[in-house]
């Protein structure tokens, strides 16, 4: 399984012979960076916001998932669980957030979307085992660095990949990556072009933070 990052909360997950998945494609005019060329068999949308639901960014025919449920497409099992809401300012309703657990033959990736508060123990148990957690860390409408660290301690994934944070060219006012790294007790982390996981046996035994470069 290979994971590449296209900025903000958008990732592409692939495995030979199985369906490819893109998460949370975004509108470049809103985020301020371009996700590049995106193709996928499946696209997941965590919440109804142009920084997460810009389906026009995906080329070709794609199966769209934009809410809770259980899905099987091209050998990939995807479970969507509604956890927390992204509150609208000056509004009584909320934009609901869906967390997706994407299962490639027993290797699981949890995309936390716009998660903005601590999930309950019951909600965490409902996600099952998480090998790789894609975690928002930039604050504002999502988890800040401190809350992200707490959620990670609850999920106990093998690998953590931070997302949804401030970048030099981004139009979104989010906290930088450095704040999260400090919270996790890290000074520097080498960035990777992509993360390739061969099997469950190759996963680190202790939680490891891995940072991805933009793939455009």
Secondary structure, 3 states (H helix, E strand, C coil): CEEEECCCCCEEEECCCCCCEEECCCCHHHHCCCCCCEECCEEECCCCCCCCCCHHHEECCCEEECCCEEEEECCEEEEEEEEEEEECCCCCCEEEEEEEEEEECCEEEEECCCCCCCCCHHHHHHHCCCCEEEEECCCCCCCCHHHHHHHHHHHCCCEEEEECCECCCCCCCCCEHHHHHHHCCCCCCCEECCEECCCHHHCCCCCEECEECECC
